Amino acid sequence: MGIAKARRIARRAHQGQLRYDNELLLDHLERVARAVEERGGGWAAQQAAWLYAVPATGVDLVREGVPWRVVRVVEALRCAPDWSPPASARVRHDEELVREVLDADKRRAWPKSSPGPVEPLDASMLPKLLADYRREAGPDTHRMIYGVLSTPTGLNTPAVAEIAEQWWDSENDWEAAVAVLAARGAGLLDRERLLHKAAEGGPHAAKLAIENLRGEGTPDEVEVLGSIVRRPEPQWRWLRADAAARLTAIGGAAAEAALRERAFTPLDPPWRNDRSWLHRNAASVTPRLIEALSDPEWKHEAPLALGLLRVVEAVGPLCESARTDELPVQQIQALGRIGSPEAGPTLVELLAHASAWVREEALQALSRTGGADVVEVAMMACDDPDVRVRDRAAKVLAKHADGRAVTTLIRLCDTRHAAVAADALARIGDPRALPTLWHLFFRHPDKAARHAAGRGLARIEGPPQSGSLRDPRVERAYMWLIGHKPDWNRTGLIAGVTATDALVRARVAEALGRLRDPSGAMYVRLLVADPDPRVRSVARAALRRLAD
């Protein structure tokens, strides 16, 4: 992005079209950008001079195409000079240059969406912030109080200790969480108080209490954490994860027993962040997962877990769920992971589903499970009205390389699947594919398609065909191909000895060595004296092959 685009973004923001409506001083920005350029500022500093006052967040600027380096300079300019985010030396240099120009201009403009320079947070701000909180000043006051008490130093004061004692037993979960932060800063935390807050407090306060638990666990701590991981309420979802992580760190038989009793909920299944849990407890969890397939809340998690476990006993229930669900994508993916042929009839039935996504997934699962004529089904799916299904059908046919699909694969050579279709035709080896393979070999722009066609021509018996060799890449491939055809006329191969392209001459030497015809030794000896070292190396190897 250039300086002109930064100027356009600033002017558009002045007209209120970016995100917020704000009056920007365009003449001031023009003057600052010019001064930055005169002082030797680079493109990043000049763009930052235009954008520092645009009323938008860094994310907004990135979405507009502003480079990250410029966004970092802009964010640094919006902070106080003595408090700026960590940055590279280049970013700091650009920031200091633009800041000097702004200070000299005396007309700095701050966007309405930005509070201006950020003041460092410290405990001295608490009295005013608490007064604002009592007047219900709004969420900004909440954030600033929380930010002050989250700072690592300077909190061991009587005011902070007073907050801890005053709000420790508050029924307001946010106030209780702030009390935990204040007690930590004032040095008033101990294991007994933390366990009490984890057991009796709300989700926010209990989460902070668990985060501050350290050292070896005690039986009381394991009991409290075990009661938390068993709570099924949705608002305790993240707290269950924290409690489970702490139990894992504690270890031991009691902690493992508590982890096995973790709440079995669709919002927070125990295996969400620990797939090994699923395999460790497969025997006990599988019946519950199969039973949960009929529960709409378990629509996603139950099939996913059964597929990861590859439970063959779940194929029938998964098929039944797939036939009754409106969008059975998860069930189909699970059947594909399990790979049982018993799912074949259900998957074939789902190929007539109204959703193209379902049809594509069913075709992919059929390719893995079998239990039906996958090739026949994929050939029919090549006429599907949705391009995603047709693409999947082409990949399935290329994977299976069945002789019945030769005609369909030949048609696919005219699409973007030419490379995989030609590779499948090469593996099938049907002579009907020769005209198509020759066409790809001489004319297709994609190297992968040309190479796949060459492999097919080398494998399938047939007469040579003439084509344009003006492209050195095609000429090299043609010399390579002749080396795999001992029955073909070698006039073109001998003519390649004097080709202008060195790699063509190398391919000629390689082909003569592979054919093992003693009459070609004289031409290989000529190439041993070639001026190109690559040709000489290949020719020497070919000569040794002929001698053997």
C-alpha positions as CSV (number, residue, x, y, z in Angstrom):
1,M,0.0,0.0,0.0
2,G,1.4,3.4,-0.9
3,I,1.2,6.9,0.4
4,A,-1.7,7.7,-1.9
5,K,-3.8,5.0,-0.4
6,A,-3.1,6.2,3.1
7,R,-4.2,9.7,2.1
8,R,-7.4,8.2,0.6
9,I,-8.2,6.4,3.9
10,A,-7.6,9.5,5.9
11,R,-9.9,11.6,3.6
12,R,-12.6,9.0,3.6
13,A,-12.5,8.9,7.4
14,H,-12.9,12.7,7.4
15,Q,-16.1,12.1,5.5
16,G,-17.3,9.6,8.1
17,Q,-17.1,6.6,5.8
18,L,-14.6,4.3,7.5
19,R,-16.2,3.3,10.9
20,Y,-16.8,6.4,13.0
21,D,-17.8,10.0,12.1
22,N,-14.9,12.3,13.0
23,E,-13.6,15.7,11.9
24,L,-10.0,15.3,10.9
25,L,-7.7,18.2,10.2
26,L,-6.6,17.3,6.7
27,D,-4.4,20.3,6.2
28,H,-2.7,19.4,9.5
29,L,-2.1,15.8,8.2
30,E,-0.8,17.0,4.9
31,R,1.6,19.3,6.7
32,V,2.8,16.6,9.1
33,A,3.3,14.0,6.3
34,R,5.3,16.6,4.2
35,A,7.5,17.4,7.2
36,V,8.1,13.7,7.9
37,E,9.2,13.2,4.3
38,E,11.5,16.3,4.4
39,R,13.2,14.8,7.5
40,G,14.0,11.6,5.7
41,G,11.1,9.5,7.0
42,G,10.4,6.3,5.0
43,W,7.1,5.0,3.6
44,A,6.0,3.6,6.9
45,A,6.5,6.9,8.8
46,Q,4.7,8.9,6.1
47,Q,1.7,6.6,6.1
48,A,1.6,6.6,9.9
49,A,1.5,10.4,9.7
50,W,-1.6,10.3,7.6
51,L,-3.3,7.5,9.6
52,Y,-2.5,8.2,13.3
53,A,-5.7,10.2,13.8
54,V,-8.0,8.0,11.7
55,P,-10.9,6.9,14.0
56,A,-10.4,3.2,13.6
57,T,-8.7,0.4,15.4
58,G,-5.7,-1.5,14.3
59,V,-7.9,-4.3,13.0
60,D,-9.9,-1.9,10.9
61,L,-6.6,-0.5,9.4
62,V,-5.4,-4.0,8.6
63,R,-8.7,-4.8,6.8
64,E,-8.2,-1.7,4.8
65,G,-4.8,-3.1,3.6
66,V,-2.5,-1.1,5.8
67,P,0.8,-3.1,6.4
68,W,1.4,-4.4,9.9
69,R,4.5,-2.2,10.3
70,V,2.5,1.0,9.7
71,V,-0.2,-0.2,12.1
72,R,2.4,-0.8,14.8
73,V,3.7,2.8,14.4
74,V,0.1,4.2,14.5
75,E,-0.6,2.2,17.7
76,A,2.6,3.4,19.3
77,L,1.7,7.0,18.4
78,R,-1.6,6.7,20.2
79,C,0.1,5.8,23.5
80,A,1.9,8.0,25.9
81,P,5.6,8.7,25.1
82,D,6.8,7.0,28.3
83,W,4.5,3.9,27.7
84,S,4.6,2.3,24.3
85,P,4.0,-1.3,23.3
86,P,7.1,-3.5,22.6
87,A,8.3,-2.9,19.0
88,S,11.2,-3.3,16.7
89,A,13.9,-0.7,16.2
90,R,12.4,0.4,12.9
91,V,9.0,0.9,14.4
92,R,10.4,2.9,17.3
93,H,12.5,5.1,14.9
94,D,9.4,5.9,12.8
95,E,7.3,6.6,15.9
96,E,9.9,9.0,17.3
97,L,10.2,10.8,14.0
98,V,6.5,11.3,13.6
99,R,6.1,12.3,17.2
100,E,8.7,15.0,16.9
101,V,6.9,16.4,13.9
102,L,3.6,16.3,15.8
103,D,5.0,18.0,18.8
104,A,6.5,20.7,16.6
105,D,3.2,21.2,14.7
106,K,1.3,21.9,18.0
107,R,-2.0,20.8,16.4
108,R,-2.3,17.2,17.2
109,A,-5.8,15.6,16.5
110,W,-7.1,12.6,18.4
111,P,-10.0,10.5,17.0
112,K,-13.2,10.5,19.0
113,S,-13.0,6.7,19.3
114,S,-9.6,7.0,21.0
115,P,-9.0,8.3,24.5
116,G,-5.7,9.9,23.4
117,P,-2.4,9.0,25.1
118,V,-2.7,6.1,27.5
119,E,-1.6,7.0,31.0
120,P,0.4,4.3,32.9
121,L,-1.9,2.5,35.4
122,D,-0.9,2.5,39.0
123,A,-2.6,2.2,42.5
124,S,-2.7,6.0,42.9
125,M,-5.6,6.1,40.5
126,L,-7.8,3.8,42.6
127,P,-9.6,6.4,44.8
128,K,-10.9,8.3,41.8
129,L,-11.8,5.1,39.9
130,L,-13.7,3.8,42.9
131,A,-15.6,7.0,43.2
132,D,-16.5,6.8,39.6
133,Y,-17.6,3.1,40.1
134,R,-19.9,4.1,42.9
135,R,-21.5,6.7,40.5
136,E,-21.9,3.9,38.0
137,A,-19.6,5.6,35.5
138,G,-19.8,2.7,33.0
139,P,-17.7,-0.2,31.7
140,D,-14.6,1.9,31.1
141,T,-14.3,2.3,34.9
142,H,-14.6,-1.5,35.4
143,R,-11.8,-2.1,32.9
144,M,-9.5,0.5,34.4
145,I,-10.0,-0.8,38.0
146,Y,-9.3,-4.4,36.8
147,G,-6.3,-3.1,34.8
148,V,-4.8,-1.3,37.9
149,L,-5.2,-4.4,40.1
150,S,-3.7,-6.6,37.3
151,T,-0.4,-4.7,37.3
152,P,2.4,-6.8,38.8
153,T,3.9,-4.2,41.2
154,G,3.0,-1.3,43.4
155,L,-0.2,-2.8,44.9
156,N,0.9,-3.5,48.4
157,T,-0.9,-0.5,49.8
158,P,-3.6,0.0,52.5
159,A,-6.1,1.1,49.8
160,V,-5.7,-2.2,47.8
161,A,-5.9,-4.2,51.0
162,E,-9.2,-2.4,51.9
163,I,-10.7,-3.3,48.6
164,A,-9.8,-7.0,49.2
165,E,-11.5,-7.1,52.6
166,Q,-14.5,-5.0,51.6
167,W,-15.4,-7.0,48.4
168,W,-14.2,-10.5,49.3
169,D,-17.6,-11.8,50.3
170,S,-19.5,-9.6,47.8
171,E,-22.4,-11.3,46.0
172,N,-21.4,-9.4,42.8
173,D,-19.1,-11.8,40.9
174,W,-17.1,-9.0,39.4
175,E,-16.5,-7.3,42.7
176,A,-15.4,-10.7,44.2
177,A,-13.0,-11.2,41.3
178,V,-11.5,-7.7,41.9
179,A,-11.1,-8.7,45.6
180,V,-9.1,-11.7,44.6
181,L,-6.8,-9.5,42.4
182,A,-6.5,-7.0,45.3
183,A,-5.7,-9.7,47.8
184,R,-3.0,-11.0,45.5
185,G,-1.4,-7.6,45.1
186,A,-1.5,-6.9,48.8
187,G,-0.1,-10.3,49.7
188,L,-3.2,-11.5,51.6
189,L,-3.8,-14.7,49.6
190,D,-3.4,-18.1,51.1
191,R,-4.5,-21.6,50.0
192,E,-7.4,-21.7,52.4
193,R,-8.9,-18.5,51.2
194,L,-8.4,-19.4,47.5
195,L,-10.1,-22.8,48.0
196,H,-13.0,-21.1,49.8
197,K,-13.4,-18.7,46.9
198,A,-13.1,-21.5,44.3
199,A,-15.8,-23.5,46.1
200,E,-18.2,-20.8,47.0
201,G,-17.6,-17.9,44.6
202,G,-19.0,-17.2,41.2
203,P,-17.4,-18.3,37.9
204,H,-15.2,-15.2,37.5
205,A,-13.9,-15.1,41.1
206,A,-13.4,-18.9,41.2
207,K,-11.5,-18.8,37.9
208,L,-9.0,-16.3,39.4
209,A,-8.8,-18.3,42.6
210,I,-7.8,-21.4,40.6
211,E,-5.3,-19.5,38.6
212,N,-3.5,-18.4,41.8
213,L,-3.2,-21.9,43.2
214,R,0.4,-23.0,43.2
215,G,2.6,-25.8,44.4
216,E,1.7,-29.3,45.3
217,G,-2.0,-30.1,45.6
218,T,-3.7,-31.1,48.9
219,P,-6.7,-33.5,49.3
220,D,-8.9,-30.5,50.0
221,E,-7.8,-28.8,46.8
222,V,-8.5,-32.0,44.8
223,E,-11.9,-32.3,46.3
224,V,-12.8,-28.7,45.5
225,L,-11.5,-29.0,41.9
226,G,-13.3,-32.3,41.5
227,S,-16.6,-30.6,42.4
228,I,-15.9,-27.9,39.8
229,V,-15.2,-30.3,36.9
230,R,-18.4,-32.1,37.7
231,R,-20.6,-28.9,37.4
232,P,-22.6,-29.1,34.1
233,E,-23.7,-25.4,33.9
234,P,-22.7,-23.7,30.7
235,Q,-21.3,-20.6,32.5
236,W,-18.7,-22.9,34.2
237,R,-17.3,-24.2,30.9
238,W,-14.0,-22.4,31.0
239,L,-13.6,-22.9,34.7
240,R,-14.0,-26.6,34.2
241,A,-11.1,-26.5,31.8
242,D,-8.9,-24.6,34.3
243,A,-9.8,-27.0,37.1
244,A,-9.0,-30.0,34.9
245,A,-5.6,-28.4,34.0
246,R,-4.8,-27.9,37.7
247,L,-5.8,-31.5,38.5
248,T,-3.6,-32.8,35.7
249,A,-0.7,-30.8,37.1
250,I,-1.3,-32.2,40.6
251,G,-1.5,-35.8,39.4
252,G,-2.0,-38.8,41.6
253,A,-4.8,-41.3,41.9
254,A,-7.3,-38.9,43.5
255,A,-6.8,-36.3,40.8
256,E,-7.2,-38.9,38.0
257,A,-10.4,-40.2,39.6
258,A,-11.8,-36.6,39.7
259,L,-10.8,-36.1,36.1
260,R,-12.7,-39.3,35.1
261,E,-15.9,-37.8,36.6
262,R,-15.7,-34.6,34.6
263,A,-19.1,-33.3,33.5
264,F,-20.3,-34.9,30.3
265,T,-21.7,-31.9,28.4
266,P,-22.0,-31.1,24.7
267,L,-20.6,-27.5,25.3
268,D,-17.5,-28.7,27.0
269,P,-16.8,-32.4,26.5
270,P,-13.8,-33.7,28.4
271,W,-11.9,-34.6,25.1
272,R,-12.2,-31.1,23.6
273,N,-8.6,-30.2,24.6
274,D,-7.4,-33.7,25.5
275,R,-8.0,-36.3,22.8
276,S,-6.1,-38.8,24.8
277,W,-8.9,-38.7,27.4
278,L,-11.3,-40.1,24.8
279,H,-9.1,-43.1,24.1
280,R,-8.3,-43.7,27.7
281,N,-12.0,-43.8,28.6
282,A,-13.3,-45.4,25.4
283,A,-15.0,-48.4,27.0
284,S,-17.1,-46.3,29.4
285,V,-17.9,-43.4,27.1
286,T,-18.9,-45.3,23.9
287,P,-22.3,-46.4,25.1
288,R,-23.1,-42.8,26.3
289,L,-22.0,-41.4,23.0
290,I,-24.2,-43.8,21.0
291,E,-27.1,-43.0,23.2
292,A,-26.5,-39.3,22.8
293,L,-26.8,-39.4,18.9
294,S,-30.5,-38.9,19.3
295,D,-30.0,-35.7,21.4
296,P,-29.9,-32.5,19.2
297,E,-27.5,-30.9,21.6
298,W,-25.0,-33.7,20.9
299,K,-25.4,-33.5,17.1
300,H,-21.8,-32.4,16.5
301,E,-19.7,-33.8,19.4
302,A,-21.1,-37.3,19.6
303,P,-20.5,-38.3,15.9
304,L,-17.0,-36.6,16.1
305,A,-16.0,-38.6,19.1
306,L,-17.3,-41.9,17.7
307,G,-15.5,-41.3,14.5
308,L,-12.2,-40.5,16.3
309,L,-12.7,-43.8,18.3
310,R,-13.6,-45.7,15.1
311,V,-16.4,-47.5,16.9
312,V,-17.8,-50.1,14.5
313,E,-20.8,-50.7,16.8
314,A,-21.8,-47.1,16.1
315,V,-22.3,-47.6,12.3
316,G,-25.9,-48.5,12.6
317,P,-27.0,-45.7,14.9
318,L,-24.9,-43.2,12.9
319,C,-26.6,-44.3,9.7
320,E,-30.0,-43.9,11.3
321,S,-29.1,-40.5,12.6
322,A,-27.8,-39.5,9.1
323,R,-31.1,-40.5,7.4
324,T,-33.2,-38.4,9.8
325,D,-31.0,-35.3,10.2
326,E,-31.5,-32.3,8.0
327,L,-27.7,-31.8,7.5
328,P,-25.9,-35.0,8.5
329,V,-22.4,-33.8,7.8
330,Q,-20.9,-34.9,11.1
331,Q,-22.5,-38.3,10.9
332,I,-21.1,-38.8,7.4
333,Q,-17.6,-37.8,8.4
334,A,-17.7,-40.2,11.3
335,L,-18.8,-43.0,9.0
336,G,-15.9,-42.2,6.7
337,R,-13.4,-42.3,9.6
338,I,-14.8,-45.6,10.8
339,G,-14.6,-47.1,7.3
340,S,-17.1,-49.9,7.6
341,P,-18.7,-51.2,4.3
342,E,-22.0,-51.4,6.2
343,A,-22.5,-47.7,5.7
344,G,-22.4,-48.0,1.9
345,P,-26.2,-48.1,1.3
346,T,-26.9,-45.1,3.6
347,L,-24.1,-43.1,1.9
348,V,-25.4,-43.9,-1.6
349,E,-28.9,-42.8,-0.4
350,L,-27.5,-39.5,0.8
351,L,-26.0,-38.8,-2.6
352,A,-29.5,-37.7,-3.5
353,H,-29.6,-35.2,-0.7
354,A,-30.7,-31.6,-1.4
355,S,-27.5,-30.2,0.1
356,A,-24.4,-30.2,-2.1
357,W,-22.2,-30.3,1.0
358,V,-23.9,-33.5,2.2
359,R,-23.5,-35.1,-1.3
360,E,-19.8,-34.2,-1.4
361,E,-19.1,-35.6,2.1
362,A,-21.1,-38.8,1.3
363,L,-19.0,-39.3,-1.9
364,Q,-15.8,-38.8,0.0
365,A,-16.9,-41.2,2.8
366,L,-17.9,-43.8,0.2
367,S,-14.4,-43.7,-1.3
368,R,-13.1,-44.6,2.2
369,T,-15.7,-47.2,3.3
370,G,-16.5,-49.1,0.2
371,G,-19.7,-51.3,0.5
372,A,-20.9,-49.9,-2.8
373,D,-19.7,-49.5,-6.4
374,V,-17.8,-46.3,-5.7
375,V,-16.6,-46.0,-9.3
376,E,-20.1,-46.2,-10.7
377,V,-21.4,-43.7,-8.2
378,A,-18.5,-41.3,-8.9
379,M,-19.1,-41.5,-12.6
380,M,-22.7,-40.5,-12.1
381,A,-21.7,-37.7,-9.7
382,C,-19.6,-36.1,-12.5
383,D,-22.9,-34.8,-13.8
384,D,-23.9,-33.3,-10.5
385,P,-25.1,-29.6,-10.8
386,D,-22.7,-28.5,-8.0
387,V,-19.1,-27.9,-8.9
388,R,-17.9,-29.1,-5.4
389,V,-19.5,-32.5,-6.0
390,R,-18.1,-32.8,-9.5
391,D,-14.6,-32.0,-8.1
392,R,-14.9,-34.6,-5.4
393,A,-16.1,-37.2,-8.0
394,A,-13.1,-36.4,-10.2
395,K,-10.7,-37.0,-7.3
396,V,-12.5,-40.3,-6.4
397,L,-12.1,-41.6,-10.0
398,A,-8.5,-40.5,-10.1
399,K,-7.8,-42.3,-6.8
400,H,-9.4,-45.6,-7.9
401,A,-8.2,-45.7,-11.5
402,D,-10.8,-48.2,-12.7
403,G,-10.9,-49.2,-16.4
404,R,-14.7,-48.6,-16.5
405,A,-14.0,-44.9,-16.0
406,V,-11.7,-44.4,-18.9
407,T,-14.1,-42.3,-20.9
408,T,-15.0,-40.2,-18.0
409,L,-11.4,-39.6,-17.1
410,I,-10.7,-38.6,-20.7
411,R,-13.4,-35.9,-20.4
412,L,-11.8,-34.8,-17.1
413,C,-8.6,-34.1,-19.0
414,D,-10.3,-31.0,-20.4
415,T,-10.8,-29.6,-16.9
416,R,-8.6,-28.4,-14.1
417,H,-8.3,-32.1,-13.0
418,A,-6.2,-32.9,-16.1
419,A,-3.1,-33.9,-14.1
420,V,-4.8,-36.4,-11.8
421,A,-7.0,-37.7,-14.6
422,A,-3.9,-38.3,-16.8
423,D,-2.2,-40.0,-13.9
424,A,-5.2,-42.3,-13.5
425,L,-5.2,-43.0,-17.2
426,A,-1.5,-43.9,-17.0
427,R,-2.1,-46.4,-14.2
428,I,-5.0,-47.9,-16.1
429,G,-3.0,-48.3,-19.3
430,D,-5.9,-48.3,-21.8
431,P,-4.9,-47.5,-25.4
432,R,-8.1,-45.4,-25.8
433,A,-6.4,-42.7,-23.8
434,L,-3.5,-42.3,-26.2
435,P,-4.8,-39.4,-28.3
436,T,-5.7,-37.4,-25.2
437,L,-2.4,-38.1,-23.5
438,W,-0.5,-37.0,-26.7
439,H,-2.6,-33.8,-26.7
440,L,-1.7,-33.1,-23.0
441,F,1.9,-34.0,-23.6
442,F,2.4,-31.5,-26.4
443,R,0.1,-28.6,-25.5
444,H,-1.0,-28.5,-21.9
445,P,0.4,-25.5,-20.0
446,D,0.6,-27.4,-16.6
447,K,3.9,-29.2,-16.0
448,A,2.1,-31.8,-13.8
449,A,-0.3,-32.7,-16.5
450,R,2.5,-33.0,-19.1
451,H,4.5,-35.2,-16.9
452,A,1.5,-37.5,-16.1
453,A,0.7,-37.7,-19.8
454,G,4.4,-38.6,-20.5
455,R,4.2,-41.4,-17.9
456,G,1.1,-42.8,-19.6
457,L,2.7,-42.6,-23.0
458,A,5.7,-44.5,-21.8
459,R,3.6,-47.2,-20.3
460,I,1.0,-47.7,-23.0
461,E,2.1,-49.3,-26.2
462,G,1.4,-47.3,-29.4
463,P,3.0,-45.5,-32.3
464,P,4.7,-42.2,-31.9
465,Q,2.9,-38.9,-32.9
466,S,4.5,-35.7,-34.2
467,G,4.0,-32.4,-32.5
468,S,5.5,-29.1,-31.9
469,L,8.9,-29.2,-30.1
470,R,9.5,-25.4,-30.1
471,D,9.1,-25.4,-26.3
472,P,12.4,-26.7,-24.8
473,R,10.4,-28.3,-22.0
474,V,8.4,-30.4,-24.4
475,E,11.5,-31.3,-26.4
476,R,13.3,-32.5,-23.3
477,A,10.2,-34.6,-22.3
478,Y,10.0,-36.0,-25.8
479,M,13.7,-37.2,-25.7
480,W,13.0,-38.8,-22.3
481,L,10.0,-40.6,-23.8
482,I,11.9,-42.0,-26.7
483,G,14.3,-43.5,-24.2
484,H,11.3,-45.7,-23.0
485,K,10.3,-46.8,-26.5
486,P,12.9,-49.2,-28.0
487,D,10.7,-49.9,-31.1
488,W,10.4,-46.2,-32.1
489,N,12.4,-44.5,-34.8
490,R,15.4,-42.7,-33.3
491,T,16.0,-40.1,-35.9
492,G,14.7,-37.4,-33.6
493,L,16.8,-38.6,-30.8
494,I,20.0,-38.5,-32.8
495,A,19.1,-35.0,-34.0
496,G,18.9,-33.9,-30.4
497,V,22.7,-34.4,-30.0
498,T,23.2,-31.0,-31.6
499,A,20.3,-29.2,-29.9
500,T,20.9,-25.7,-28.6
501,D,19.4,-26.5,-25.2
502,A,21.8,-28.2,-22.9
503,L,19.1,-30.1,-21.0
504,V,17.8,-31.5,-24.3
505,R,21.3,-32.9,-25.0
506,A,21.4,-34.4,-21.5
507,R,18.1,-36.1,-22.0
508,V,19.4,-37.5,-25.3
509,A,22.4,-39.0,-23.5
510,E,20.2,-40.4,-20.8
511,A,17.8,-42.0,-23.4
512,L,20.6,-43.6,-25.4
513,G,22.0,-45.1,-22.2
514,R,18.6,-46.5,-21.2
515,L,18.0,-48.0,-24.6
516,R,21.3,-49.9,-24.3
517,D,21.8,-49.9,-28.1
518,P,25.6,-50.2,-29.0
519,S,25.0,-48.1,-32.1
520,G,24.3,-45.1,-29.9
521,A,27.7,-45.2,-28.2
522,M,29.3,-43.0,-30.8
523,Y,26.8,-40.2,-30.1
524,V,27.2,-40.5,-26.4
525,R,31.0,-40.1,-26.8
526,L,30.3,-36.9,-28.7
527,L,28.3,-35.7,-25.7
528,V,31.1,-36.6,-23.3
529,A,33.0,-33.7,-24.8
530,D,30.0,-31.3,-24.5
531,P,30.8,-27.8,-23.2
532,D,28.1,-28.1,-20.5
533,P,29.2,-30.0,-17.4
534,R,25.7,-31.3,-16.8
535,V,25.6,-32.9,-20.2
536,R,29.1,-34.4,-19.7
537,S,28.1,-35.9,-16.4
538,V,25.0,-37.6,-17.8
539,A,26.9,-38.8,-20.9
540,R,29.6,-40.4,-18.8
541,A,26.9,-42.3,-16.8
542,A,25.2,-43.4,-20.1
543,L,28.5,-44.6,-21.5
544,R,29.1,-46.7,-18.4
545,R,25.6,-48.2,-18.8
546,L,26.3,-49.0,-22.4
547,A,29.5,-50.7,-21.5
548,D,27.7,-52.9,-18.9
